Amino acid sequence: MKEEIKKAILEFAEKSKKTKFYFKDMEKAVHQSIPDAKSRDIKKAATELINEGKLIYFSTGSTTMYGLKGRGQTEDH
């Protein structure tokens, strides 16, 4: 289940027109392919992808956004 969620997150991140996205947008995309995925499982999968270096966090001060590493403005620029 977790691997499917991670795959759905990466697909969403790659197809998204935006380089940064909110958790709720990512969650909505995962629910389209895995309707019974739980928020906690999606959050855990996203955290694993960050730990694996595939996704990165963007903190805007008031909220946290996610992004696909190497796409758009990342922390290396």
Backbone as CSV, one residue per row, in Angstrom:
resi,resn,N_x,N_y,N_z,CA_x,CA_y,CA_z,C_x,C_y,C_z
1,MET,0.824,-1.204,0.000,0.000,0.000,0.000,0.866,1.265,0.000
2,LYS,1.890,1.278,0.856,2.732,2.477,0.944,3.453,2.758,-0.373
3,GLU,3.910,1.707,-1.027,4.603,1.893,-2.304,3.676,2.495,-3.361
4,GLU,2.392,2.057,-3.351,1.421,2.617,-4.299,1.193,4.092,-4.011
5,ILE,1.121,4.433,-2.725,0.915,5.836,-2.337,2.112,6.677,-2.783
6,LYS,3.316,6.163,-2.544,4.525,6.896,-2.956,4.541,7.112,-4.466
7,LYS,4.147,6.074,-5.209,4.100,6.168,-6.669,3.080,7.227,-7.098
8,ALA,1.917,7.228,-6.444,0.874,8.208,-6.771,1.343,9.633,-6.458
9,ILE,2.067,9.804,-5.358,2.598,11.129,-4.999,3.591,11.600,-6.058
10,LEU,4.509,10.721,-6.441,5.517,11.096,-7.444,4.879,11.410,-8.793
11,GLU,3.872,10.626,-9.170,3.177,10.899,-10.435,2.505,12.261,-10.403
12,PHE,1.857,12.552,-9.272,1.212,13.855,-9.121,2.247,14.979,-9.195
13,ALA,3.368,14.798,-8.491,4.412,15.832,-8.459,4.997,16.075,-9.849
14,GLU,5.152,15.015,-10.623,5.720,15.153,-11.967,4.736,15.778,-12.948
15,LYS,3.453,15.482,-12.787,2.446,15.998,-13.708,1.963,17.392,-13.337
16,SER,2.114,17.755,-12.068,1.613,19.039,-11.585,2.241,20.200,-12.351
17,LYS,1.414,21.171,-12.695,1.931,22.358,-13.370,2.713,23.230,-12.397
18,LYS,2.373,23.101,-11.120,3.064,23.882,-10.091,4.277,23.097,-9.597
19,THR,5.332,23.826,-9.251,6.516,23.141,-8.721,6.393,22.938,-7.216
20,LYS,5.480,23.693,-6.578,5.238,23.533,-5.137,3.757,23.260,-4.961
21,PHE,3.426,22.408,-3.997,2.021,22.093,-3.772,1.781,21.806,-2.303
22,TYR,0.546,22.008,-1.907,0.136,21.765,-0.525,-0.149,20.289,-0.303
23,PHE,-0.109,19.891,0.966,-0.406,18.503,1.308,-1.806,18.127,0.836
24,LYS,-2.778,19.028,1.027,-4.162,18.692,0.644,-4.299,18.430,-0.851
25,ASP,-3.511,19.129,-1.673,-3.544,18.871,-3.116,-2.962,17.496,-3.433
26,MET,-1.878,17.182,-2.759,-1.231,15.879,-2.937,-2.172,14.765,-2.457
27,GLU,-2.825,15.007,-1.323,-3.754,14.028,-0.757,-4.923,13.774,-1.728
28,LYS,-5.443,14.837,-2.318,-6.548,14.723,-3.273,-6.124,13.876,-4.482
29,ALA,-4.915,14.106,-4.965,-4.398,13.357,-6.112,-4.234,11.877,-5.768
30,VAL,-3.746,11.589,-4.573,-3.574,10.191,-4.153,-4.948,9.515,-4.062
31,HIS,-5.926,10.233,-3.534,-7.265,9.652,-3.391,-7.911,9.334,-4.738
32,GLN,-7.489,9.989,-5.795,-8.035,9.681,-7.120,-7.622,8.278,-7.568
33,SER,-6.397,7.882,-7.243,-5.970,6.538,-7.640,-6.099,5.520,-6.509
34,ILE,-6.066,5.990,-5.247,-6.203,5.083,-4.095,-7.242,5.700,-3.153
35,PRO,-8.534,5.506,-3.426,-9.591,6.172,-2.650,-9.580,5.884,-1.147
36,ASP,-9.090,4.721,-0.749,-9.118,4.396,0.683,-7.818,4.716,1.419
37,ALA,-6.926,5.468,0.784,-5.671,5.853,1.450,-5.979,6.812,2.597
38,LYS,-5.344,6.594,3.724,-5.562,7.448,4.896,-4.562,8.605,4.888
39,SER,-4.993,9.741,5.421,-4.124,10.920,5.472,-2.787,10.612,6.135
40,ARG,-2.841,9.847,7.225,-1.615,9.517,7.953,-0.654,8.714,7.077
41,ASP,-1.204,7.789,6.287,-0.367,6.978,5.404,0.244,7.822,4.290
42,ILE,-0.546,8.767,3.787,-0.039,9.658,2.738,1.087,10.523,3.300
43,LYS,0.898,11.036,4.507,1.912,11.864,5.164,3.186,11.053,5.381
44,LYS,3.048,9.813,5.847,4.214,8.943,6.068,4.953,8.673,4.761
45,ALA,4.197,8.405,3.690,4.810,8.134,2.388,5.545,9.376,1.894
46,ALA,4.947,10.554,2.082,5.585,11.805,1.662,6.878,12.013,2.449
47,THR,6.854,11.735,3.734,8.048,11.883,4.571,9.138,10.923,4.108
48,GLU,8.766,9.710,3.756,9.751,8.751,3.240,10.372,9.259,1.948
49,LEU,9.552,9.837,1.070,10.068,10.373,-0.195,11.027,11.535,0.061
50,ILE,10.750,12.318,1.092,11.667,13.407,1.459,12.977,12.812,1.964
51,ASN,12.879,11.796,2.818,14.078,11.128,3.345,14.891,10.460,2.248
52,GLU,14.211,9.999,1.190,14.897,9.369,0.062,15.457,10.407,-0.911
53,GLY,15.141,11.673,-0.676,15.656,12.737,-1.533,14.862,12.936,-2.812
54,LYS,13.645,12.413,-2.873,12.831,12.563,-4.082,11.911,13.781,-4.003
55,LEU,11.473,14.086,-2.792,10.662,15.284,-2.564,11.415,16.195,-1.612
56,ILE,11.051,17.472,-1.626,11.630,18.402,-0.652,10.515,19.237,-0.045
57,TYR,10.779,19.754,1.142,9.867,20.655,1.835,10.140,22.088,1.429
58,PHE,9.106,22.876,1.371,9.244,24.324,1.267,8.478,24.888,2.444
59,SER,9.117,25.672,3.267,8.402,26.301,4.361,8.201,27.760,4.007
60,THR,6.954,28.201,4.067,6.672,29.602,3.760,6.499,30.389,5.056
61,GLY,6.845,29.784,6.157,6.678,30.432,7.450,5.377,30.004,8.097
62,SER,4.277,30.183,7.381,2.982,29.838,7.960,2.520,28.444,7.557
63,THR,3.047,27.947,6.458,2.609,26.631,5.984,3.775,25.898,5.339
64,THR,3.633,24.595,5.213,4.660,23.789,4.569,4.118,23.303,3.240
65,MET,4.937,23.409,2.223,4.563,22.900,0.909,5.571,21.835,0.521
66,TYR,5.221,21.061,-0.465,6.097,20.003,-0.966,6.484,20.316,-2.399
67,GLY,7.595,19.767,-2.828,8.009,19.932,-4.209,8.838,18.741,-4.642
68,LEU,8.921,18.541,-5.942,9.724,17.467,-6.501,11.156,17.952,-6.580
69,LYS,12.074,17.225,-5.999,13.474,17.657,-5.983,13.999,17.805,-7.411
70,GLY,14.688,18.922,-7.650,15.279,19.139,-8.957,14.335,19.803,-9.949
71,ARG,13.126,20.107,-9.528,12.164,20.730,-10.423,11.796,22.103,-9.882
72,GLY,11.964,23.122,-10.690,11.651,24.464,-10.204,12.748,24.963,-9.278
73,GLN,12.378,25.859,-8.405,13.374,26.422,-7.490,13.540,25.495,-6.290
74,THR,14.741,24.993,-6.131,15.012,24.085,-5.016,16.049,24.727,-4.100
75,GLU,16.356,24.026,-3.041,17.299,24.588,-2.067,18.720,24.694,-2.612
76,ASP,19.006,24.079,-3.738,20.370,24.143,-4.271,20.611,25.422,-5.081
77,HIS,19.573,26.172,-5.383,19.750,27.384,-6.200,19.959,28.604,-5.352
